[in-house]
Amino acid sequence: MQKKTGKVKWFDTAKGFGFVVDDEGGPDILLHANVLRNFGRSSVAEGTEIEIVVVASERGQQASEIVSMAQPDSVPENALRGLEEAGIDLSTLSEHSKLTPARVKWFDKVKGFGFLNVFESTEDIFVHAEVLRAYGISELQQSEAVTIRTASGPRGKLAVEIRSWDFAAESKA
């Protein structure tokens, strides 16, 4: 066993696995969905920086544990430009507003969007795949817990920031 760092090459939740490119070179490292779930995530976006414990198997190297996974500190430049072009008023978002706990109502990776509900509310909050990618998430699973910031759009509220459930607790530490 050894610790390695790398970037997620790809991860497919339907297949239940993906691969990490080792920063030091060499063969790709298998990342299984169970290892990701043990870290509290159901998906991970391509290019996410990750530190893992790697073990050798008959089929090559595979991750046995995730030590850490980079979470973007802020929105990548131009990541939400499409939302602004669609007439969504991002000025309603305060950078100092609190992340709000929410649960995934449904998300369709093929359509590229879905809906969330803030805890104790039935109001639908739209979430687009571009927002997920901006924060290192490739897709969401029904009933998954997340934390979000919202803005007002022409058709109601939408998520303009989305983080893993434990991000808010980690950022307070």
Secondary structure, DSSP 8 states (H G I E B T S, - for coil): -EEEEEEEEEEETTTTEEEEEETT-SS-EEEEHHHHHHTT-S---TT-EEEEEEEEETTEEEEEEEEEE---SS--TTTTHHHHHTT-BGGG--TTS--EEEEEEEEETTTTEEEEEETT---EEEEEHHHHHHTT-----TT-EEEEEEEEETTEEEEEEEEETTHHHHHH-
